Structure formats: C-alpha cells, structure tokens
Amino acid sequence: QMQLTESGGALVQPGGSLTLSCVASNYPANSNCVGWFRQAPGEEREWVSTVSRGGGSTWYDASVMGRFTISHDNSKNAVTLQMNNLKREDTAIYYCAAGPKCGSRAVQYVYWGQGTQVTVSS
C-alpha cells in the first residue's frame, strides 16, 4: 500500500504564491506518475499537473501553464507544486495522486491523498 500526504494549502491573496507538498510513505511499482488534481465546490475534480518520477517529464493543464511548476525529489519521496500568480479560480481542494500511467484522467491513478485547501481571496 501507499499513503500520500498533502500539505501547504492556505489562504492567499490574488497574485500570490503557494507551494504544495505531497509526501509518499513509499513508492510501489505502480506509482511512477504523480499528479495533482483539484476540486472546487460544486465542481468535478479536474487534473492540474503530472510528473513522471522516472524520466522527469511534466505535463500541465492549459489553465495553469506558465504559473504552476511540478517537481519531484525522490530522495525525500516528495512531489511539490509551486503555484505563482494565483487567481480566484484556483480556489479548490488540491489532491495528490499516484499511478502507473501519466495522464489527465483520475481513473489512471491508484493512490490518493486526503487533500489540502487552497483559497485565493482578498
């Protein structure tokens, strides 16, 4: 089994920055890809970004491209999401997930964290 723990969510003003962290208890063989998803109140969960821990490739949704940066530190079993120039529409619960294939669909991920709240408001 694998446990994912997110941290770093907070209340931030528009234009501000936050860094989310996702720490894994371990990395089973079927967890090469780690992604971030988010879910706003009344909305469906949507994909944000993914990193391949093996090759280091990264992918981003168009809505966050150029503002968010995903990275991994295998020595710390951690994946971070650096979020800059935050907008009100970035407000959501952010979830970390891991799975064998890197993609934008939630069903491709096997393991999920409990989420961390990000609120962008003045």
DSSP file with accessible surface (Angstrom, degrees, kcal/mol):
  #  RESIDUE AA STRUCTURE BP1 BP2  ACC     N-H-->O    O-->H-N    N-H-->O    O-->H-N    TCO  KAPPA ALPHA  PHI   PSI    X-CA   Y-CA   Z-CA
    1    1 A Q              0   0  186      0, 0.0     2,-0.4     0, 0.0   110,-0.0   0.000 360.0 360.0 360.0 167.1    0.0    0.0    0.0
    2    2 A M        -     0   0   13     23,-0.1     2,-0.4    25,-0.1   110,-0.2  -1.000 360.0-157.5-141.8 135.8    0.9    3.6   -0.4
    3    3 A Q        -     0   0  141     -2,-0.4    22,-2.5    23,-0.1     2,-0.4  -0.961   6.2-162.7-116.1 136.7   -0.1    6.7    1.6
    4    4 A L  E     -A   24   0A  10     -2,-0.4   110,-0.5   108,-0.4     2,-0.5  -0.960   3.1-167.7-118.3 133.4    0.1   10.2    0.3
    5    5 A T  E     -A   23   0A  91     18,-2.3    18,-2.6    -2,-0.4     2,-0.3  -0.972   4.8-160.2-126.6 118.4    0.0   13.3    2.5
    6    6 A E  E     +A   22   0A  18     -2,-0.5     2,-0.3    16,-0.2    16,-0.2  -0.660  16.4 164.8 -93.7 153.1   -0.5   16.8    1.1
    7    7 A S  E     +A   21   0A  60     14,-2.0    14,-2.7    -2,-0.3   109,-0.1  -0.965  39.8  69.8-154.7 166.4    0.4   20.0    2.9
    8    8 A G        +     0   0   36      1,-0.3    11,-0.3    -2,-0.3   108,-0.0   0.298  55.4 141.2 107.2  -8.8    0.9   23.6    2.2
    9    9 A G        +     0   0   25     12,-0.1    -1,-0.3    85,-0.1     2,-0.3  -0.348  22.6 141.6 -67.2 148.6   -2.7   24.8    1.5
   10   10 A A        -     0   0   44    106,-0.1   109,-2.5   107,-0.1     2,-0.5  -0.964  54.9 -77.2-167.0 177.8   -3.6   28.2    2.8
   11   11 A L  E     +d  119   0B 126     -2,-0.3     2,-0.3   107,-0.2   109,-0.2  -0.842  53.9 170.9 -91.9 128.3   -5.5   31.4    2.2
   12   12 A V  E     -d  120   0B  23    107,-2.9   109,-2.2    -2,-0.5     3,-0.1  -0.976  32.0-112.1-140.8 150.6   -3.6   33.7   -0.2
   13   13 A Q    >   -     0   0  135     -2,-0.3     3,-2.4   107,-0.2    73,-0.2  -0.460  49.6 -82.8 -79.0 153.9   -4.4   36.9   -2.0
   14   14 A P  T 3  S+     0   0   47      0, 0.0    73,-0.2     0, 0.0    -1,-0.1  -0.296 120.4  27.8 -53.9 137.0   -4.8   37.0   -5.8
   15   15 A G  T 3  S+     0   0   44     71,-3.4    70,-0.6     1,-0.3    72,-0.1   0.289 100.0 118.6  90.1  -9.1   -1.4   37.3   -7.4
   16   16 A G    <   -     0   0   21     -3,-2.4    70,-2.4    70,-0.3     2,-0.3  -0.088  56.6-122.0 -82.8-175.9    0.3   35.5   -4.5
   17   17 A S        +     0   0   63     67,-0.2     2,-0.3    68,-0.2    67,-0.2  -0.924  21.7 179.3-130.7 152.7    2.2   32.2   -4.4
   18   18 A L  E     - B   0  83A  26     65,-2.3    65,-3.5    -2,-0.3     2,-0.5  -0.981  17.6-145.0-145.8 152.7    1.9   28.9   -2.5
   19   19 A T  E     - B   0  82A  67     -2,-0.3     2,-0.3   -11,-0.3    63,-0.2  -0.981  14.9-161.0-121.6 118.8    3.9   25.7   -2.5
   20   20 A L  E     - B   0  81A   0     61,-2.7    61,-2.5    -2,-0.5     2,-0.4  -0.769   6.5-157.8 -94.7 144.3    2.1   22.4   -2.1
   21   21 A S  E     -AB   7  80A  29    -14,-2.7   -14,-2.0    -2,-0.3     2,-0.5  -0.953   9.8-167.0-124.0 143.2    3.9   19.3   -1.0
   22   22 A a  E     -AB   6  79A   0     57,-2.2    57,-2.4    -2,-0.4     2,-0.5  -0.972  10.0-168.9-128.9 112.6    2.9   15.6   -1.4
   23   23 A V  E     -AB   5  78A  65    -18,-2.6   -18,-2.3    -2,-0.5     2,-0.3  -0.900   8.1-150.6-106.6 132.1    4.9   13.1    0.6
   24   24 A A  E     -A    4   0A   5     53,-2.9   -20,-0.2    -2,-0.5     3,-0.1  -0.774  15.8-143.4-102.5 144.5    4.6    9.4    0.0
   25   25 A S  S    S-     0   0   65    -22,-2.5     2,-0.3    -2,-0.3    -1,-0.1   0.844  84.7 -30.4 -69.7 -32.9    5.1    6.7    2.5
   26   26 A N        -     0   0   62    -23,-0.3    -1,-0.3    51,-0.1   -23,-0.1  -0.948  62.2-111.9-169.4 173.3    6.7    4.6   -0.2
   27   27 A Y        -     0   0   40     -2,-0.3     4,-0.1    -3,-0.1   -25,-0.1  -0.835  28.1-160.1-125.5  96.6    6.6    4.1   -4.0
   28   28 A P    >   -     0   0   27      0, 0.0     3,-1.1     0, 0.0    -2,-0.0  -0.160  39.6 -96.4 -63.1 169.9    5.2    0.8   -5.1
   29   29 A A  T 3  S+     0   0  111      1,-0.3     3,-0.4     2,-0.1     2,-0.2   0.814 122.0  58.1 -61.3 -29.7    5.9   -0.3   -8.6
   30   30 A N  T 3  S+     0   0   57      1,-0.2    -1,-0.3     2,-0.1    80,-0.3  -0.091  90.4  75.7 -94.8  40.3    2.6    1.0   -9.9
   31   31 A S    <   +     0   0    0     -3,-1.1    -1,-0.2    -2,-0.2    22,-0.1  -0.019  45.4 125.1-139.3  35.6    3.2    4.6   -8.8
   32   32 A N        +     0   0   55     -3,-0.4    21,-2.8    66,-0.1     2,-0.5   0.819  68.2  62.0 -66.8 -30.6    5.7    6.1  -11.3
   33   33 A b  E     -EF  52  99C   3     66,-2.8    66,-2.4    19,-0.2     2,-0.5  -0.846  64.3-170.9-104.4 131.9    3.4    9.0  -12.1
   34   34 A V  E     +EF  51  98C   0     17,-2.5    17,-2.7    -2,-0.5     2,-0.3  -0.981  12.6 178.1-122.0 128.0    2.4   11.6   -9.5
   35   35 A G  E     -EF  50  97C   0     62,-3.0    62,-2.5    -2,-0.5     2,-0.4  -0.836  24.5-133.9-128.0 163.2   -0.3   14.1  -10.3
   36   36 A W  E     +EF  49  96C   0     13,-3.1    12,-2.9    -2,-0.3    13,-1.6  -0.972  23.8 178.0-115.6 133.7   -2.2   17.0   -8.8
   37   37 A F  E     -EF  47  95C   4     58,-2.8    58,-2.9    -2,-0.4     2,-0.3  -0.841   9.4-156.8-122.8 165.2   -5.9   17.3   -9.1
   38   38 A R  E     -EF  46  94C  12      8,-2.7     8,-3.3    -2,-0.3     2,-0.4  -0.990   6.3-161.9-144.3 153.7   -8.3   19.9   -7.7
   39   39 A Q  E     - F   0  93C  63     54,-2.1    54,-2.4    -2,-0.3     6,-0.2  -0.960   6.8-160.5-140.4 117.6  -11.9   20.2   -6.9
   40   40 A A    >   -     0   0   30      4,-0.4     3,-2.4    -2,-0.4    52,-0.1  -0.580  45.7 -75.1 -89.8 157.9  -13.8   23.4   -6.3
   41   41 A P  T 3  S+     0   0  114      0, 0.0    -1,-0.1     0, 0.0     3,-0.1  -0.287 119.4   5.0 -54.7 128.7  -17.2   23.5   -4.5
   42   42 A G  T 3  S+     0   0   85      1,-0.3     2,-0.3    -3,-0.1    -3,-0.0   0.512 113.4 104.8  76.2   5.0  -19.9   22.1   -6.7
   43   43 A E  S <  S-     0   0  126     -3,-2.4    -1,-0.3     1,-0.0     2,-0.1  -0.739  73.8-104.1-116.2 163.6  -17.5   21.2   -9.5
   44   44 A E        -     0   0  170     -2,-0.3    -4,-0.4     1,-0.1     2,-0.2  -0.484  47.5 -91.5 -79.2 157.2  -16.0   18.0  -10.7
   45   45 A R        -     0   0   90     -6,-0.2     2,-0.4    -2,-0.1    -6,-0.2  -0.486  49.6-163.5 -67.4 134.9  -12.4   17.0   -9.9
   46   46 A E  E     -E   38   0C  88     -8,-3.3    -8,-2.7    -2,-0.2     2,-0.2  -0.935  19.1-111.3-127.2 148.8  -10.1   18.3  -12.5
   47   47 A W  E     +E   37   0C  39     -2,-0.4   -10,-0.2    57,-0.3     3,-0.1  -0.480  31.1 172.6 -76.5 143.8   -6.5   17.5  -13.4
   48   48 A V  E     -     0   0C   1    -12,-2.9    13,-2.6     1,-0.4     2,-0.3   0.741  57.0 -26.1-114.9 -53.1   -3.8   20.1  -12.8
   49   49 A S  E     -EG  36  60C   0    -13,-1.6   -13,-3.1    11,-0.2    -1,-0.4  -0.991  47.1-156.4-164.6 158.5   -0.4   18.6  -13.5
   50   50 A T  E     -EG  35  59C   0      9,-2.0     9,-2.2    -2,-0.3     2,-0.4  -0.996   2.8-162.6-144.7 146.8    1.6   15.4  -13.5
   51   51 A V  E     -EG  34  58C   1    -17,-2.7   -17,-2.5    -2,-0.3     2,-0.7  -0.985  18.3-135.6-128.8 141.3    5.3   14.4  -13.2
   52   52 A S  E  >  -E   33   0C  15      5,-2.6     4,-2.2    -2,-0.4   -19,-0.2  -0.864  11.4-159.0 -92.2 117.2    7.0   11.2  -14.2
   53   53 A R  T  4 S+     0   0   41    -21,-2.8    -1,-0.1    -2,-0.7   -20,-0.1   0.803  88.6  50.9 -68.3 -28.0    9.3   10.2  -11.3
   54   54 A G  T  4 S+     0   0   62    -22,-0.3    -1,-0.2     1,-0.1   -21,-0.1   0.974 127.9  15.0 -73.4 -55.2   11.3    8.0  -13.6
   55   55 A G  T  4 S-     0   0   65      2,-0.1    -2,-0.2     0, 0.0    -1,-0.1   0.627  94.3-125.4 -98.6 -13.8   12.1   10.3  -16.5
   56   56 A G     <  +     0   0   34     -4,-2.2    -3,-0.1     1,-0.2    16,-0.1   0.504  53.2 154.3  83.3   3.9   11.2   13.7  -15.0
   57   57 A S        -     0   0   65     -5,-0.1    -5,-2.6    -6,-0.1     2,-0.3  -0.338  25.4-158.1 -66.5 149.0    8.7   14.6  -17.7
   58   58 A T  E     -G   51   0C  58     -7,-0.2     2,-0.3    -9,-0.0    -7,-0.2  -0.941  11.6-168.5-130.9 152.5    6.0   17.1  -16.7
   59   59 A W  E     -G   50   0C 109     -9,-2.2    -9,-2.0    -2,-0.3     2,-0.4  -0.986   6.1-168.1-139.1 148.0    2.6   18.0  -18.0
   60   60 A Y  E     -G   49   0C  44     -2,-0.3   -11,-0.2   -11,-0.2     2,-0.2  -0.988  25.9-115.2-137.9 146.5    0.2   20.8  -17.2
   61   61 A D    >>  -     0   0   56    -13,-2.6     3,-1.8    -2,-0.4     4,-1.1  -0.493  37.0-115.4 -71.3 150.6   -3.4   21.8  -17.8
   62   62 A A  T 34 S+     0   0   89      1,-0.3     3,-0.2     2,-0.2    -1,-0.1   0.806 111.9  65.3 -59.1 -30.6   -3.6   24.9  -20.0
   63   63 A S  T 34 S+     0   0   51      1,-0.2    -1,-0.3     3,-0.0   -15,-0.0   0.703 114.0  29.6 -68.2 -18.4   -5.2   26.8  -17.2
   64   64 A V  T X> S+     0   0    0     -3,-1.8     3,-2.4   -16,-0.2     4,-2.3   0.438  85.0 129.0-118.7  -5.3   -2.1   26.6  -15.0
   65   65 A M  T 3< S+     0   0  116     -4,-1.1     4,-0.1     1,-0.3    -3,-0.0  -0.286  81.2  14.1 -56.3 131.5    0.6   26.5  -17.7
   66   66 A G  T 34 S+     0   0   79      2,-0.4    -1,-0.3     1,-0.1     3,-0.1   0.278 125.5  60.9  86.6 -12.8    3.3   29.1  -17.0
   67   67 A R  T <4 S+     0   0   23     -3,-2.4    17,-2.1     1,-0.2     2,-0.3   0.699  97.7  52.6-112.6 -34.1    2.1   29.7  -13.5
   68   68 A F  E  <  -C   83   0A   3     -4,-2.3    -2,-0.4    15,-0.2     2,-0.4  -0.823  60.1-166.2-107.8 147.8    2.5   26.3  -11.8
   69   69 A T  E     -C   82   0A  74     13,-2.5    13,-3.2    -2,-0.3     2,-0.4  -0.990   4.3-160.0-134.4 126.3    5.6   24.1  -11.6
   70   70 A I  E     +C   81   0A   5     -2,-0.4     2,-0.3    11,-0.2    11,-0.2  -0.814  19.2 164.1-104.0 141.8    5.6   20.5  -10.6
   71   71 A S  E     -C   80   0A  55      9,-2.1     9,-2.4    -2,-0.4     2,-0.4  -0.979  21.8-142.4-150.5 162.6    8.8   18.8   -9.4
   72   72 A H  E     -C   79   0A  58     -2,-0.3     2,-0.4     7,-0.2     7,-0.2  -0.959   6.8-163.8-132.2 149.7    9.9   15.7   -7.6
   73   73 A D  E > > -C   78   0A  59      5,-3.1     5,-2.0    -2,-0.4     3,-1.4  -0.883   6.0-172.8-129.2  96.3   12.6   14.8   -5.1
   74   74 A N  G > 5S+     0   0   69     -2,-0.4     3,-0.6     1,-0.3    -1,-0.1   0.778  82.8  64.1 -64.6 -26.5   13.0   11.1   -5.0
   75   75 A S  G 3 5S+     0   0  106      1,-0.2    -1,-0.3    -3,-0.1    -2,-0.0   0.772 113.8  33.8 -67.9 -23.2   15.4   11.3   -2.0
   76   76 A K  G < 5S-     0   0  147     -3,-1.4    -1,-0.2     2,-0.2    -2,-0.2   0.317 105.2-123.9-110.5   4.7   12.5   12.8    0.1
   77   77 A N  T < 5 +     0   0   50     -3,-0.6   -53,-2.9    -4,-0.4     2,-0.4   0.883  69.6 135.0  53.2  39.8    9.7   10.8   -1.5
   78   78 A A  E   < -BC  23  73A  12     -5,-2.0    -5,-3.1   -55,-0.2     2,-0.4  -0.931  44.5-168.0-128.3 144.4    8.1   14.2   -2.3
   79   79 A V  E     -BC  22  72A   0    -57,-2.4   -57,-2.2    -2,-0.4     2,-0.3  -0.997  17.7-162.4-124.2 131.1    6.4   15.9   -5.1
   80   80 A T  E     -BC  21  71A  41     -9,-2.4    -9,-2.1    -2,-0.4     2,-0.5  -0.843  13.1-154.7-115.9 153.2    5.8   19.7   -4.9
   81   81 A L  E     -BC  20  70A   0    -61,-2.5   -61,-2.7    -2,-0.3     2,-0.6  -0.947  11.0-159.0-125.8 106.3    3.6   22.0   -6.8
   82   82 A Q  E     -BC  19  69A  61    -13,-3.2   -13,-2.5    -2,-0.5     2,-0.5  -0.788  11.2-165.7 -86.3 121.3    4.8   25.6   -6.9
   83   83 A M  E     +BC  18  68A   0    -65,-3.5   -65,-2.3    -2,-0.6     2,-0.3  -0.948  10.0 176.2-116.6 118.4    1.9   27.9   -7.6
   84   84 A N        +     0   0   62    -17,-2.1   -67,-0.2    -2,-0.5   -68,-0.2  -0.781  60.1  20.5-116.6 161.4    2.5   31.5   -8.7
   85   85 A N  S    S-     0   0   89    -70,-0.6    -1,-0.2    -2,-0.3   -68,-0.2   0.911  84.3-158.1  49.1  51.5    0.2   34.3   -9.8
   86   86 A L        -     0   0    1    -70,-2.4   -71,-3.4    -3,-0.2     2,-0.3  -0.277   6.7-156.3 -66.0 144.8   -2.7   32.6   -8.1
   87   87 A K    >   -     0   0   82    -73,-0.2     3,-2.3   -72,-0.1     4,-0.2  -0.800  30.6-109.0-118.4 160.5   -6.2   33.5   -9.3
   88   88 A R  G >  S+     0   0  138     -2,-0.3     3,-1.9     1,-0.3    32,-0.4   0.866 117.6  62.2 -57.9 -34.0   -9.5   33.3   -7.5
   89   89 A E  G 3  S+     0   0  133      1,-0.3    -1,-0.3   -49,-0.0   -49,-0.0   0.549  88.5  71.2 -72.8  -4.2  -10.5   30.4   -9.8
   90   90 A D  G <   +     0   0    0     -3,-2.3    -1,-0.3    30,-0.1     2,-0.2   0.532  69.8 120.0 -83.4  -6.1   -7.6   28.4   -8.4
   91   91 A T    <   +     0   0   34     -3,-1.9     2,-0.3    -4,-0.2    28,-0.2  -0.405  41.8 103.7 -62.4 124.0   -9.6   28.1   -5.2
   92   92 A A  E    S- H   0 118C   2     26,-2.1    26,-2.8    -2,-0.2     2,-0.5  -0.963  77.0 -78.8-179.3 171.1  -10.1   24.4   -4.5
   93   93 A I  E     -FH  39 117C  55    -54,-2.4   -54,-2.1    -2,-0.3     2,-0.5  -0.856  48.4-145.3 -88.0 128.7   -9.1   21.3   -2.6
   94   94 A Y  E     -FH  38 116C   0     22,-3.0    22,-1.8    -2,-0.5     2,-0.4  -0.860  14.7-165.3-102.7 128.9   -5.9   20.0   -4.1
   95   95 A Y  E     -F   37   0C  32    -58,-2.9   -58,-2.8    -2,-0.5     2,-0.4  -0.906  11.6-145.5-116.1 140.6   -5.3   16.3   -4.2
   96   96 A a  E     +F   36   0C   0     -2,-0.4    17,-2.5   -60,-0.2     2,-0.3  -0.810  24.3 179.0 -98.9 141.5   -2.1   14.4   -4.8
   97   97 A A  E     -FI  35 112C   0    -62,-2.5   -62,-3.0    -2,-0.4     2,-0.4  -0.989  13.8-158.3-144.8 152.0   -2.4   11.1   -6.7
   98   98 A A  E     +FI  34 111C   0     13,-2.3    13,-2.6    -2,-0.3    12,-1.8  -0.978  21.6 146.3-133.5 146.5   -0.1    8.4   -7.9
   99   99 A G  E     -F   33   0C   0    -66,-2.4   -66,-2.8    -2,-0.4    10,-0.2  -0.959  54.6 -95.6-164.6 178.0   -0.4    5.7  -10.6
  100  100 A P  S    S+     0   0   65      0, 0.0     2,-0.4     0, 0.0   -69,-0.2   0.733 102.3  50.3 -79.6 -24.5    1.4    3.6  -13.2
  101  101 A K  S    S-     0   0  149      7,-0.7     2,-0.6   -71,-0.2   -71,-0.0  -0.959  78.7-128.5-122.1 137.0    0.5    5.8  -16.2
  102  102 A b        +     0   0   40     -2,-0.4     2,-0.3   -52,-0.1   -52,-0.1  -0.689  55.1 120.9 -83.1 118.2    0.9    9.6  -16.6
  103  103 A G        -     0   0   17     -2,-0.6   -54,-0.1     2,-0.1   -44,-0.1  -0.939  67.9-106.2-161.6-176.7   -2.3   11.1  -17.8
  104  104 A S  S    S+     0   0   65     -2,-0.3     2,-0.5   -57,-0.1   -57,-0.3   0.363  83.3  96.2-105.1   2.4   -5.1   13.6  -17.0
  105  105 A R    >   -     0   0  149      1,-0.1     3,-1.9   -59,-0.1     4,-0.2  -0.823  68.5-140.2 -99.6 135.1   -7.8   11.2  -16.1
  106  106 A A  G >  S+     0   0   41     -2,-0.5     3,-2.0     1,-0.3    -1,-0.1   0.832  99.6  66.1 -60.0 -32.5   -8.5   10.4  -12.4
  107  107 A V  G 3  S+     0   0  121      1,-0.3    -1,-0.3    -3,-0.0    -3,-0.0   0.680  89.5  67.2 -67.2 -14.7   -9.1    6.8  -13.2
  108  108 A Q  G <  S+     0   0   43     -3,-1.9    -7,-0.7    -9,-0.1     2,-0.4   0.572  89.6  79.2 -79.9  -7.1   -5.5    6.4  -14.2
  109  109 A Y    <   -     0   0   10     -3,-2.0   -10,-0.3    -4,-0.2   -78,-0.1  -0.864  54.0-174.8-110.3 135.8   -4.4    7.0  -10.6
  110  110 A V        +     0   0   77    -12,-1.8     2,-0.4    -2,-0.4   -11,-0.2   0.826  67.9  50.2 -95.2 -39.5   -4.5    4.3   -8.0
  111  111 A Y  E     -I   98   0C  30    -13,-2.6   -13,-2.3  -110,-0.0     2,-0.4  -0.866  63.7-174.2-112.1 140.9   -3.5    6.1   -4.8
  112  112 A W  E     -I   97   0C  72     -2,-0.4  -108,-0.4   -15,-0.2   -15,-0.2  -0.968  15.5-138.7-135.4 145.5   -4.9    9.4   -3.5
  113  113 A G        -     0   0    7    -17,-2.5  -108,-0.2    -2,-0.4     3,-0.1  -0.323  32.6-106.8 -88.4-179.0   -4.2   11.7   -0.6
  114  114 A Q        -     0   0  170   -110,-0.5  -109,-0.1     1,-0.2   -19,-0.1   0.617  60.9-118.7 -87.3 -15.0   -6.8   13.5    1.6
  115  115 A G        -     0   0   22    -19,-0.1     2,-0.3   -22,-0.0   -20,-0.2   0.011  13.7-121.9  97.9 156.6   -6.4   16.9    0.0
  116  116 A T  E     -H   94   0C  22    -22,-1.8   -22,-3.0  -109,-0.1     2,-0.4  -0.997  26.8-118.3-138.9 137.6   -5.3   20.3    1.1
  117  117 A Q  E     -H   93   0C  86     -2,-0.3     2,-0.5   -24,-0.2   -24,-0.2  -0.599  24.2-172.8 -85.0 129.8   -7.4   23.5    0.8
  118  118 A V  E     -H   92   0C   0    -26,-2.8   -26,-2.1    -2,-0.4     2,-0.5  -0.984   4.8-176.3-118.0 123.6   -6.2   26.4   -1.3
  119  119 A T  E     -d   11   0B  46   -109,-2.5  -107,-2.9    -2,-0.5     2,-0.7  -0.986   9.3-165.8-123.9 123.2   -8.3   29.6   -1.1
  120  120 A V  E     +d   12   0B   4     -2,-0.5     2,-0.3   -32,-0.4  -107,-0.2  -0.929  35.2 130.6-109.9 110.2   -7.4   32.6   -3.2
  121  121 A S              0   0   56   -109,-2.2    -2,-0.1    -2,-0.7   -34,-0.0  -0.992 360.0 360.0-158.5 149.9   -9.2   35.7   -1.9
  122  122 A S              0   0  105     -2,-0.3  -109,-0.1  -109,-0.2    -1,-0.1   0.431 360.0 360.0 -97.8 360.0   -8.6   39.3   -1.0
